[in-house]
Amino acid sequence: LTLDDGQEMAWLDDGGIILGRSVKPDHDLVLPLLEAFSRVHGSREETELDQLAAWCDAFQKMVTKVSERRCHRVEKWLDSHVGSFTDDGDVQILQREVRGQLTRLMQNWSLCQTKCKDCFYPCLLLKYHDGDHDCISDHKCHHMCTFCQEDTPQDKESSVDNSDDVEEEKPGAQWKHERNPSASERAEHGEEQQFRCGDQAGHGGKHDCKERNHTCPEACHLFEKDNCNHFCAKKTGHELEPCDAEHRCNALQHLCGSPCSLVSCGNKCITPYELNHERHACRDTACPMKCCIPTCNNKCSEVHDHFHGIPGEDGVAVNHFCGMEHLCADECQLDGICEIVSERIIEKKQFKTSAGDEFEYQSVTEQNGTRKKCCLPIPANQKMHQGQHRCTTDENRFHFCETRCPSCDYFCTLEYNHDETLHSTEHGNMRLTYIVSEQDSFTVDTRCYGRGDSGEAEMCNFHCKSLGRGHIHIMPCEDAATSRDACTVSKADGKQHETCKYGPDEHIPKDELIHDAFWRAIRFKDPCPPEDQDQFKLCGVECLADEHDKDGSKFYCTAAMWHDPFTHADLATCGGQGHIHSSGHHFECVHSGTGPTHHVLMVDHSGSMGGADCQPSLLTLKANHNNRLGAVIDACNQYLTMRFSKAQNDVVTFIPFESSAQVLFQGEPLNPLVQLQKMMTVRVSGGTDFSPPLRRADEVVSSVEQQGKRNCVVIFLSDGQGSFQESYLRDLLQRRVNRGQDMLRFHSIKFGSGHSTELQRMADIAKQFSAGDQFASQSSYSLSVDSIQLAEHFEQLASSLNKGGFLVDRTLTRH
């Protein structure tokens, strides 16, 4: 890079030069360049007035070359990184944005050159700067007084000569750019006293030290005009000459000084005051207005007509354009999503459920679909481009589908308007789901949720893996939106209407869907591996015989989910291997063991149970329970002791009742000694009502079932008469049917003399729900007139549970 005079600029390194106006004030930006230029080309203080304009032009050329060099450097760097991606819309936008910034840089680095506020030098701040004009100097003239030199002819040559041709420094040269020397200092050098000019830098005319009466002290008669130096520059006594009586300063030209007619300009008119003029024009010939494109901060490209933005006689305003292409500020109008951004940032978060559980889970940053800015340029001197807004000029670049997964809200990653039947995405946290369940709590793997909890901690594909074989999904029933009885979905479609009410919003009808039917329903590809998909299609009922607990083996029903029940005659069609369970499931295992059982003991402790006609045999009961209630507790203890000796995995619930019912203990592992002590806390009191214990039993059975897979035996005992609502018992039995589990066995016992119609009715209802099931069909009603018969009957019940295998269905797990 060179100046026009051929001088190389290698002396000025580009490194370390700050050109950004937002980084430093103008004064701090220009000063390093000014100092570097002065070192090579000489300072303004050494430049005569007739050469000052040429000096300023040379400095402006250097500043322009520095700016051009920086722009070239940036463009070269940018091209080295993105030059191979010029068809990309984002790259095109970046290139135009950089070009716009570089154009603004070049515009900014034009020097103001309006008269300095404090002297006659041109302002060296950048054009359109804020604040006063500043030449970046001390504003003092550094030349020696012309009048002093004229009075001492011997010093005329040496007083202003500072060239390198002078071999010996003239006396007094050390004061040339310092303070004026004192008379004693001059005398010491044998010289007449001379002074430095006391005028402002850049003044016209002769240099005047202002120390001697070289010039007239009167004010210039044009002191109100702009560019005036205020005091007369003529010799003292000039007014005595008739032809030279007017006081005049040394200003080369007095100017109008009125504000520029362009209201937004702020500069002063530089037209000579004596010329008549209607329009006040400053020294700036360029239009200072901003480009009319809202997103552009460049100045108008008009450099020869300062006033071209003023409406003409026709009143039509002129548009100011910077002469460059512009970025279009509108968004892409092409169909679909321009870009899908999904940074896989995995963050650990804590989740607290309404069921009291708290655990840590992985949260993946949300996926965002963005609509990009238009990449087409607005041509120079126009306000808009032709054609549709688009984010890329690459015809092979496609936009993404706008469909989102209804669970995690991730966009489909296939092309917009794709031919695929199902959408596809990566899937994330299930932020748009919530837990629904029959019960107040619901367990997924090791996490215990409450109804209504957010599904955010689960992820679409991993959630299905956690639910496992034979799980189902819950969706609102679309058919029932028009009529509650309108749902006609069949199991053959992998979808059926709800078999129970799922809360917290039980009033909203729902459908149950198997795994693959769910993904078809939401129209997304199944994200689970093929081997998992095959498992999810199979029935989730597991054989719970004791042998499997001992050897750790697991056997599931070999059929598909929601299959029709097998009969023993179907064993041949299943390969003749394994066994058909009475619930209609086929297993490949063969055994005669039993699974764990949940024993629910409902015992009457109303006032009539205080009768002493029946008494316990256990001595520990005779002290405080030597009555019917003691005999019943004794029989219950023997029953639990027998079960503990043969099935230690069983659990027990004890519900004493009178006109109300309480749960004394629930789902406790068998421990007869401990449970005897708890039963002995029950005392005789109150009347008799059979409904409360049945209602509590319904709650307890559903709750305990979530803790593990068990059969269920209910023993209901009373010595009196009482009414009950059949719906409570039917709900208890129906829930087992809905969940595909083994039927519940129900034993009602009348203790003491006399028949009980209500207890007989309970057993009859239970048998109605047995549907030929071997286990449930053994439900019974019996009469035990004394403690001996009662103990024998309990013993028979305990022994009967050792026959046959029992199952629990995994389809209990729902979301």
C-alpha angles and dihedrals in degrees: 000000000000139000118245090264090061097253111148120236097209086111090072113067116209092218116097096016111128115209102166114110090201090060102054139006116269092252092057092045096051100039098073090050091046092051092048092049092047092053091057105029102028130258129278090245089065094045121096118234094251089056097044095092091052090049091053092048090052091050091050090051090052092049090049091050091050090052093047091049091052092048091050090051093051093046091050092049092048093048091051090058105037104018090108094055103055092132092060113102094219091051091049091052091048092050093050092046091052092048089052091051092049091049089053089049092055091047091049093053095065110112118239097224093183113140113285116251093234104034144006098270117110116259110259097195118111119277117275091018122163122249131014125344112263129187092197096239140098088266092232128124109242098196124106120257110274093209093053090052092050089053091053106043093181089067098047093099098040101039096074102019114107099152126136090241091078108092097189123044110241119237110274095021092121089069097051096104097020133069120314109272119248123244091253091053091051091047090051089059092043094245138130110254113266130180138207118248112276096200131104119278115272097019122154128241127024126345113254123194092203086215096098129040094258094135140033112277095212124111120262110260087230095051092129091060123092119261090026118146089212101226131073113261097197122107119276112275096022090131089070087071108082092213094050105040097120115102110230132172125222095259111132091218135008112219137209094245095192117139114276112266089237098088095207093051104078096196127114131254113262097193111126108263094235094060118090111234137161098199119057110219127190124208092267111098095180126088108254095200123115122249111273092234103102095222095049123090096183122116125251112280093228105111101166103049114056090181101042091114094064110102113254128229090286089060093235112142119227120237113234113222127179092215094242135109112261136214114251109239096202125100125251112276098199116118118264135022116317096208138002114211118192114160106195095226108157115204128184114232136175121239125194118194128209087242089067097256120132126191144153121253139177116257116198117205112262118260116241129201112207135195108217130218119265111269097201113109124237103233118243114279093013132102099217142014126239124257135022122328109256136173096218140027091208106109091200093058112101132204122232130251115266096218117113131204106256091221106045099015093231117152122246107257096211125102119282111270090011122181094232115114092218129042122237135211142148095252128215142188113342095242095157097055135082135193120265123183145156090240133050091254133036130191126218110185101309097338119100114206132186124225111278095022116143117259091218093116091059126076123215099244098032093048092062089048090054093050089050133182118012097005123153136210128222125224133169111269108248094193093054090057088082098034133001089227096044099092109113099167114140131205089247089074092054087251134092138169116269115286091202139012116277118206160245085043101032091158091069111084113233141189129223117225132187117232102269093039089055094055090046089051094054089041097234129126114258106257095199122101116265092248090056092047090055090052094048091058093060129091112269098213111123129200109242102191117148092246091067092054090053098049098028093238123146127208124185132189107278095219130089122266118287092013122167112265116271122229126206088259089064094063091093091056088053092060095272090270130120123002142288112236119219089246089066100259127127121221130183092220124091121207144121100222129117135239128232116288135212109219116203112193115192110186129185113230098171122137094276090062088071091075114126096213089098122041137182124254094213110096094214089062098049095073097064105002106044091142143072092296090053090051090052093048088049091053092047090051092052089048093052092045092055092048092047091056092054107026114028091171092068121109130207138210123195119202115180113192145180119153085335133027136226133189105236092184132349133209094344119165111251113278107149097190093053094042092049090058090052094048090051089064090070115100133194114264146126137023131293130271122157098196101073096058092047091052092049091046090056090055095044096047092051092048096048092048090067091060094061147325112286142149116244130227120181121197115191116189131181138153096208147043125280141156127240140184108250091210091070092057094041091052090052092052096039094055090061089052093048092054092050093241130141112284119265117253113223125194120185118192128195107206116204131013124326136048123274115213092190094053090046088052091053092056092046092053091049091053090052088062094047093085090196093309110157094221100042094042088069091070108128151177118223141174122224111185097186143014093268094056090043092054092047092049093051089049091053091050092051092050095047091063091069092074123090136359124274134204143206122208120232092208085090086090109089139156 
